[in-house]
Amino acid sequence: MQYLLVSIAAFLGVFCGFTIACMAEEELKLGRKYFNWLRHGLFVVILAIFFYHNQSVIFFMFVPAIIIVMSFSKEREALYYYALAPIMFLSYLYNGFLSIATLVFLYGFPVGTLHREAHLKEHWKKSVKGIIYAYGGFFILNIAFSALQLSL
């Protein structure tokens, strides 16, 4: 149950970033470059902390393989966000869960902001539906992992 609650909180980072973007729409074009840097930097920090806490050979092979496969996709930003779900689950099982979950929450800020910037001409309700459609898989994966965790 704890895993599911923390996963929900981590997923809310996307909506927090979206809300901030709605409040400061005129600043989005100027900040796009910095939000991309922040998103990439946070992803690297999440991976570094995950590997620091989990020094298994399987992890060193599993995560880079996923990232390499995802980098060929057209929807790679959403897939990178989806990749954080198994990383959170594995860190829950082994080590570093709260630090990873906090960073996933922070990773959602630039993701939500950049989503709003890309869909600026749309009504905000349609953009929220787009966020749920694009990044809801992260939440669904975490529900599945929570059920798996309960069965362990």
MIVEXLO-918283 format. One line per 5 residues: number of its first residue (from 1); their letters; for each residue x negated, y negated, z negated of C-alpha. Coordinates in nm, 2 decimals. Each point is the difference from the previous one (the first is absolute). Layout:
# residues N
NUM = a = X:Y:Z | ... $
//
This chain:
# residues 152
1 = mqyll = 0.00:0.00:0.00 | -0.29:-0.23:-0.08 | -0.14:0.05:0.35 | 0.33:-0.09:0.16 | 0.04:-0.32:-0.20 $
6 = vsiaa = -0.36:-0.11:0.07 | 0.05:0.08:0.37 | 0.31:-0.22:0.01 | -0.19:-0.28:-0.15 | -0.28:0.04:0.25 $
11 = flgvf = 0.24:0.00:0.29 | 0.15:-0.33:-0.13 | -0.32:-0.17:0.09 | 0.11:-0.01:0.37 | 0.32:-0.18:-0.10 $
16 = cgfti = -0.20:-0.24:-0.23 | -0.22:-0.09:0.30 | 0.31:-0.04:0.22 | 0.16:-0.23:-0.26 | -0.31:-0.22:-0.02 $
21 = acmae = -0.02:-0.02:0.38 | 0.37:-0.11:0.01 | -0.08:-0.28:-0.24 | -0.30:-0.13:0.19 | 0.07:0.07:0.37 $
26 = eelkl = -0.19:-0.30:0.13 | -0.32:0.14:-0.15 | 0.02:0.35:0.15 | -0.18:-0.08:0.33 | -0.29:-0.15:-0.18 $
31 = grkyf = -0.03:0.28:-0.25 | 0.04:0.29:0.24 | -0.38:0.06:0.03 | -0.04:-0.01:-0.38 | 0.29:0.24:-0.06 $
36 = nwlrh = -0.16:0.24:0.25 | -0.33:-0.02:-0.18 | 0.17:0.05:-0.34 | 0.19:0.30:0.13 | -0.31:0.16:0.14 $
41 = glfvv = -0.20:-0.08:-0.31 | 0.26:0.14:-0.23 | 0.02:0.32:0.20 | -0.38:0.04:-0.03 | 0.01:-0.06:-0.37 $
46 = ilaif = 0.28:0.25:-0.05 | -0.20:0.26:0.19 | -0.32:-0.09:-0.20 | 0.18:0.04:-0.33 | 0.17:0.32:0.11 $
51 = fyhnq = -0.34:0.15:0.10 | -0.17:-0.13:-0.32 | 0.26:0.18:-0.22 | 0.03:0.31:0.22 | -0.33:0.12:0.11 $
56 = sviff = 0.11:0.32:0.18 | -0.12:0.10:0.34 | 0.36:0.06:0.11 | 0.09:-0.36:-0.08 | -0.30:-0.12:0.20 $
61 = mfvpa = 0.12:0.20:0.30 | 0.38:-0.05:-0.04 | 0.03:-0.38:-0.02 | -0.24:-0.10:0.28 | 0.16:0.26:0.23 $
66 = iiivm = 0.34:-0.15:-0.06 | -0.13:-0.35:0.06 | -0.18:0.10:0.33 | 0.32:0.16:0.13 | 0.21:-0.30:-0.10 $
71 = sfske = -0.23:-0.25:0.17 | 0.11:0.13:0.34 | 0.36:-0.08:-0.07 | 0.19:-0.31:0.12 | 0.16:-0.03:-0.34 $
76 = realy = -0.32:0.03:-0.20 | 0.09:-0.26:-0.27 | 0.31:0.20:-0.11 | -0.20:0.32:0.01 | -0.27:-0.15:-0.21 $
81 = yyala = 0.27:-0.08:-0.25 | 0.13:0.35:0.02 | -0.35:0.14:-0.06 | 0.01:-0.17:-0.34 | 0.28:0.23:-0.12 $
86 = pimfl = -0.22:0.32:0.00 | -0.29:-0.20:-0.14 | 0.23:-0.12:-0.29 | 0.12:0.35:-0.06 | -0.35:0.16:0.00 $
91 = sylyn = -0.12:-0.28:-0.24 | 0.30:0.08:-0.22 | -0.10:0.37:-0.01 | -0.37:-0.07:-0.07 | -0.12:-0.35:-0.09 $
96 = gflsi = 0.05:-0.37:0.05 | 0.37:-0.01:0.05 | 0.09:-0.34:-0.16 | -0.29:-0.18:0.17 | 0.10:0.15:0.34 $
101 = atlvf = 0.37:-0.08:-0.05 | -0.08:-0.36:-0.10 | -0.21:-0.04:0.31 | 0.27:0.15:0.22 | 0.24:-0.26:-0.15 $
106 = lygfp = -0.25:-0.28:0.09 | -0.05:0.16:0.35 | 0.38:-0.05:0.05 | -0.04:-0.38:-0.03 | -0.18:-0.05:0.33 $
111 = vgtlh = 0.19:0.28:0.17 | 0.34:-0.17:-0.08 | -0.14:-0.34:0.09 | -0.13:0.11:0.33 | 0.32:0.18:0.08 $
116 = reahl = 0.20:-0.32:-0.06 | -0.25:-0.19:0.21 | 0.04:0.24:0.29 | 0.38:-0.02:-0.03 | 0.03:-0.37:-0.08 $
121 = kehwk = 0.27:-0.07:0.26 | 0.23:0.26:-0.15 | 0.24:-0.06:-0.28 | -0.14:0.11:-0.33 | 0.26:0.27:-0.05 $
126 = ksvkg = -0.11:0.16:0.33 | -0.36:-0.02:-0.11 | 0.08:0.18:-0.33 | 0.16:0.28:0.20 | -0.32:0.01:0.21 $
131 = iiyay = -0.21:0.03:-0.31 | 0.21:0.29:-0.13 | -0.02:0.17:0.34 | -0.37:-0.06:0.05 | -0.13:0.07:-0.35 $
136 = ggffi = 0.28:0.20:-0.16 | -0.19:0.32:0.09 | -0.24:-0.09:-0.28 | 0.28:0.00:-0.25 | 0.15:0.33:0.14 $
141 = lniaf = -0.35:0.16:-0.02 | -0.02:-0.11:-0.36 | 0.34:0.15:-0.08 | -0.12:0.33:0.15 | -0.32:-0.01:-0.19 $
146 = salql = 0.20:-0.08:-0.32 | 0.21:0.31:0.06 | -0.32:0.20:0.06 | -0.15:-0.14:-0.32 | 0.31:0.10:-0.20 $
151 = sl = -0.03:0.36:0.13 | -0.36:0.03:-0.09 $
//
